[in-house]
Amino acid sequence: MVFDNTAAMPSAWREIDARTRALGFDMPSEAGTGAILRTLAAGKPGGGLLELGTGTGLAAACLLSGMDAATTLVSLDNDAGPQAVARAVLDGDARVTFVLADAHAWLGEQPAASFDLIFADAMPGKYEGLDQALRLLRPGGLYVVDDMSPQPNWPEGHQARVDDLADRLQGHPDLATTTLQWASGLIIAARR
Ligand SMILES: C[S@@+](CC[C@H](N)C(=O)[O-])C[C@H]1O[C@@H](n2cnc3c(N)ncnc32)[C@H](O)[C@@H]1O
């Protein structure tokens, strides 16, 4: 079997990938993460999806390519620079709303059980404020994080945060959690 996830990437992803390299944005989601997100998004027809940490929009492009016409995506970042790439390439798609805001404050303002899939790709909603993010998941909703496998550029002490997050998700009574050695290391949890 040939594992080539870039072959399945939408054209918008390729354009964003090129712009991401030109910009020098150094926190992009991997193609393998995008491929799984695309598949999971397709499993939530008519759903509401949330991405914390738009970056330049690589994962958003993948989510959109999996979503049906009735599914919506909110993608949030507090840095207008990289998010401008996502807006430039994807904003013509009426299913997506880009929000420029700090995720800490924004998460606290959202009604409970308002999303069917959350890709938590920023510190808030992942290493900080995990319960705030999980509060937003509907029953059957999926919570997804990447970058769980050790990376050489991790700052001192980051491994302990990763281990703590994995323990909290795996031990959570309301979640069915799977860890995957795939792409940068994924955890997918479903709310019971
Ligand atoms: C790993 S990158 C996201 C990559 C992106 N999901 C992709 O598909 O390539 C993390 C992003 O989180 C954003 N971020 C960091 N702190 C934040 C905060 N407090 N609120 C909102 N976004 C934040 C950063 O600006 C950065 O763009």
The ligand as an SDF file (V2000), in Angstrom:
LIG
                    3D

 27 29  0  0  0  0  0  0  0  0999 V2000
   -0.2590   24.8870   14.9910 C   0  0  0  0  0  0  0  0  0  0  0  0
   -0.7870   26.4320   14.3900 S   0  0  0  0  0  0  0  0  0  0  0  0
   -2.2660   26.0420   13.5210 C   0  0  0  0  0  0  0  0  0  0  0  0
   -2.0400   25.3110   12.2290 C   0  0  0  0  0  0  0  0  0  0  0  0
   -3.2760   25.1570   11.3700 C   0  0  0  0  0  0  0  0  0  0  0  0
   -4.3550   24.4730   12.0710 N   0  0  0  0  0  0  0  0  0  0  0  0
   -2.9890   24.4720   10.0680 C   0  0  0  0  0  0  0  0  0  0  0  0
   -3.8730   23.7800    9.5520 O   0  0  0  0  0  0  0  0  0  0  0  0
   -1.8740   24.5930    9.5410 O   0  0  0  0  0  0  0  0  0  0  0  0
   -1.3930   27.1990   15.8440 C   0  0  0  0  0  0  0  0  0  0  0  0
   -2.1370   28.5090   15.6150 C   0  0  0  0  0  0  0  0  0  0  0  0
   -2.7360   28.8620   16.8620 O   0  0  0  0  0  0  0  0  0  0  0  0
   -2.7700   30.2590   16.9290 C   0  0  0  0  0  0  0  0  0  0  0  0
   -2.9410   30.6680   18.3320 N   0  0  0  0  0  0  0  0  0  0  0  0
   -2.0250   30.6420   19.3190 C   0  0  0  0  0  0  0  0  0  0  0  0
   -2.5410   31.1420   20.4580 N   0  0  0  0  0  0  0  0  0  0  0  0
   -3.8280   31.4780   20.1830 C   0  0  0  0  0  0  0  0  0  0  0  0
   -4.8940   32.0380   20.9600 C   0  0  0  0  0  0  0  0  0  0  0  0
   -4.7190   32.3510   22.2400 N   0  0  0  0  0  0  0  0  0  0  0  0
   -6.0730   32.2450   20.3450 N   0  0  0  0  0  0  0  0  0  0  0  0
   -6.2540   31.9430   19.0420 C   0  0  0  0  0  0  0  0  0  0  0  0
   -5.2810   31.3980   18.2610 N   0  0  0  0  0  0  0  0  0  0  0  0
   -4.0860   31.1740   18.8220 C   0  0  0  0  0  0  0  0  0  0  0  0
   -1.4420   30.6910   16.3210 C   0  0  0  0  0  0  0  0  0  0  0  0
   -1.5050   32.0380   15.8590 O   0  0  0  0  0  0  0  0  0  0  0  0
   -1.2570   29.6690   15.2000 C   0  0  0  0  0  0  0  0  0  0  0  0
   -1.6760   30.1800   13.9610 O   0  0  0  0  0  0  0  0  0  0  0  0
  1  2  1  0
  2  3  1  0
  2 10  1  0
  3  4  1  0
  4  5  1  0
  5  6  1  0
  5  7  1  0
  7  8  2  0
  7  9  1  0
 10 11  1  0
 11 12  1  0
 11 26  1  0
 12 13  1  0
 13 14  1  0
 13 24  1  0
 14 15  1  0
 14 23  1  0
 15 16  2  0
 16 17  1  0
 17 18  1  0
 17 23  2  0
 18 19  1  0
 18 20  2  0
 20 21  1  0
 21 22  2  0
 22 23  1  0
 24 25  1  0
 24 26  1  0
 26 27  1  0
M  CHG  2   2   1   9  -1
M  END
$$$$
